[in-house]
Amino acid sequence: MRIELNSPGVVHGMPPFSLPVTEEDGNVTRLLEKALTAAETDLATTRACVARVAALLEREQAPAMPPPLPRRRVGAGLAPWQARRVAAHVEENLGYSITIDQLAAIAGLSSSYFCRAFKDSFGDPPHAYIMARRVERAQTLMLQTREPLSQIALACGLSDQAHLCNLFRRLVGQSPSQWRRSRWQEA
């Protein structure tokens, strides 16, 4: 089925334009017919119909794009044994300084290749992963102990309470003291 726009007597001076219409686009046909009948008497209805037709056609023309998949290079990433060793080292040493060079040595890789492979395997760069793990450890300690935040920050390998507060607020969305108070009240 095709709709002829600019058929004789509708709009003069323009070459005919045909538009393919599928069965599911019955709305387009009805909207165009409504626009044609209202063209001379009701300008607002005509404009509304034409805008709806344009939106329907635009949606039809735009290919439905699936959400982008995470970038994963073939053969990239850490081997399972490397990922396990690196994750275990991070967990065991959250209270201490952890460097990329240490982690790369554990995996047996150069620092630059290790960073790319780590991100492919864990989804975050090494530093972001370590900081997220430190915040999770801080959350656990805040719920299990009554230690002050300054002591929890040091136990998690952060330099001071301000570092913990800034990092916590960025990753969790609220201050550590607010988060702790709300969780203690729930229990």
Solvent accessible surface area in square Angstrom, and as a share of the most:
residue,aa,sasa,rsa
1,M,157,0.70
2,R,146,0.53
3,I,22,0.11
4,E,96,0.43
5,L,44,0.22
6,N,29,0.15
7,S,35,0.23
8,P,138,0.87
9,G,58,0.56
10,V,63,0.36
11,V,70,0.40
12,H,149,0.67
13,G,85,0.81
14,M,113,0.50
15,P,104,0.66
16,P,102,0.64
17,F,107,0.44
18,S,43,0.27
19,L,24,0.12
20,P,80,0.50
21,V,12,0.07
22,T,72,0.42
23,E,176,0.79
24,E,150,0.67
25,D,21,0.11
26,G,26,0.25
27,N,69,0.35
28,V,1,0.01
29,T,21,0.12
30,R,151,0.55
31,L,27,0.13
32,L,18,0.09
33,E,97,0.44
34,K,112,0.48
35,A,6,0.05
36,L,85,0.42
37,T,110,0.64
38,A,13,0.10
39,A,48,0.38
40,E,167,0.75
41,T,123,0.71
42,D,60,0.31
43,L,104,0.52
44,A,73,0.57
45,T,34,0.20
46,T,22,0.13
47,R,158,0.58
48,A,57,0.44
49,C,6,0.03
50,V,79,0.45
51,A,61,0.48
52,R,128,0.47
53,V,10,0.06
54,A,55,0.43
55,A,60,0.46
56,L,24,0.12
57,L,35,0.17
58,E,124,0.55
59,R,172,0.63
60,E,90,0.40
61,Q,139,0.62
62,A,58,0.45
63,P,101,0.64
64,A,105,0.81
65,M,154,0.69
66,P,102,0.64
67,P,111,0.70
68,P,130,0.82
69,L,153,0.76
70,P,115,0.72
71,R,212,0.77
72,R,146,0.53
73,R,99,0.36
74,V,158,0.91
75,G,75,0.72
76,A,15,0.12
77,G,14,0.13
78,L,17,0.09
79,A,36,0.28
80,P,97,0.61
81,W,109,0.38
82,Q,18,0.08
83,A,23,0.18
84,R,156,0.57
85,R,139,0.51
86,V,0,0.00
87,A,24,0.19
88,A,46,0.36
89,H,44,0.19
90,V,0,0.00
91,E,53,0.24
92,E,131,0.59
93,N,35,0.18
94,L,1,0.00
95,G,29,0.28
96,Y,150,0.57
97,S,89,0.57
98,I,23,0.12
99,T,61,0.35
100,I,52,0.27
101,D,95,0.49
102,Q,79,0.35
103,L,0,0.00
104,A,3,0.03
105,A,77,0.60
106,I,49,0.25
107,A,2,0.01
108,G,63,0.61
109,L,50,0.25
110,S,69,0.45
111,S,42,0.27
112,S,71,0.46
113,Y,84,0.32
114,F,0,0.00
115,C,44,0.26
116,R,115,0.42
117,A,1,0.01
118,F,0,0.00
119,K,105,0.45
120,D,29,0.15
121,S,46,0.30
122,F,58,0.24
123,G,53,0.51
124,D,61,0.31
125,P,61,0.38
126,P,5,0.03
127,H,120,0.54
128,A,43,0.34
129,Y,37,0.14
130,I,7,0.04
131,M,20,0.09
132,A,31,0.24
133,R,52,0.19
134,R,15,0.06
135,V,4,0.03
136,E,80,0.36
137,R,77,0.28
138,A,0,0.00
139,Q,37,0.16
140,T,60,0.35
141,L,42,0.21
142,M,0,0.00
143,L,76,0.38
144,Q,131,0.58
145,T,44,0.26
146,R,188,0.68
147,E,81,0.36
148,P,75,0.47
149,L,18,0.09
150,S,42,0.27
151,Q,91,0.40
152,I,3,0.01
153,A,0,0.00
154,L,97,0.48
155,A,52,0.40
156,C,0,0.00
157,G,24,0.23
158,L,5,0.03
159,S,82,0.53
160,D,71,0.37
161,Q,74,0.33
162,A,60,0.46
163,H,66,0.29
164,L,0,0.00
165,C,33,0.20
166,N,105,0.54
167,L,3,0.01
168,F,0,0.00
169,R,129,0.47
170,R,178,0.65
171,L,84,0.42
172,V,51,0.29
173,G,61,0.58
174,Q,54,0.24
175,S,12,0.08
176,P,1,0.01
177,S,42,0.27
178,Q,87,0.39
179,W,15,0.05
180,R,33,0.12
181,R,133,0.48
182,S,38,0.25
183,R,82,0.30
184,W,82,0.29
185,Q,143,0.64
186,E,131,0.59
187,A,116,0.90
